[in-house]
Amino acid sequence: MDKNPKKTTRSTATTATKASTKRPRIADARLSDLMAAAADVFIEQGFDNASLKEISKRAGASKATLYGRYPNKEALFTAVLQHRMEGIAQTMTMDNIDPTEPLEVSLTRFGTGLLENALTDPQIAIVRTISTVSSRFPQLGEQYYRLGTLFGIRTLSGYLRAKQERGELVGDEPPELMAQQFITLSIDSLLYRKLLGIAGRQSQRDRTAQVARAVKMFLRCYASKTTVKTNVQSRR
């Protein structure tokens, strides 16, 4: 028999605390299904009307598992947002680009991928959902900005910094600023209209033209004469 009841009480409390902080393990495939089901419900019903009960039903997961891992809708929506943005991030890496590839080609590929991801109907719906609740849950907006916009800026700025060091870009502007300007030129016009529901039917030709204009304006501002010559030769 333990002669120190206080020690036993502390030990029990510690064990209970550890147990309460453990989240149920979910296999990667099941977690992906859960995130997809949750995203569908949030998109269809909005943040306020979405219920964890409906999400668990669609995902084929027990309510105990869902509530144990995500105690409220905010926590689940945060997980959905992170899962979605991390998936997009994997397609936007600049790590494997050939350093000798013409700048125009690399920027066009990055801008096209950025625009394609930003303008999908699910992505637009997620952004609209965030905008409706960000005044109450500002951390959701902050997370979207960090995982989306800031990630894009950091990814592109690292590439642009290397191009500055190679003498392919001129000027003393920080690479982060140049990256932000290029991203804005690439997506803002079409994205803003899409968010407002006034975009109409945007064809692939429209998107290609948008990125081409962004690349042209960016190179006009920052490309060295040698870079311009290389880009012209690559088109022949």
Sequence and secondary structure as in RCSB ss.txt:
>XXXX:A:sequence
MDKNPKKTTRSTATTATKASTKRPRIADARLSDLMAAAADVFIEQGFDNASLKEISKRAGASKATLYGRYPNKEA
LFTAVLQHRMEGIAQTMTMDNIDPTEPLEVSLTRFGTGLLENALTDPQIAIVRTISTVSSRFPQLGEQYYRLGTL
FGIRTLSGYLRAKQERGELVGDEPPELMAQQFITLSIDSLLYRKLLGIAGRQSQRDRTAQVARAVKMFLRCYASK
TTVKTNVQSRR
>XXXX:A:secstr
  S HHHHHHHHHHHHHHHHH      HHHHHHHHHHHHHHHHHHHHHH  HHHHHHHHT  HHHHHHH SSHHH
HHHHHHHHHHHHHHTTS  TT  TTS HHHHHHHHHHHHHHHHTSHHHHHHHHHHHHHTTT HHHHHHHHIIIII
HHHHHHHHHHHHHHHTTSB SS  HHHHHHHHHHHHHHHHHHHHHHT      HHHHHHHHHHHHHHHHHHHB H
HHHHHHHHHH 
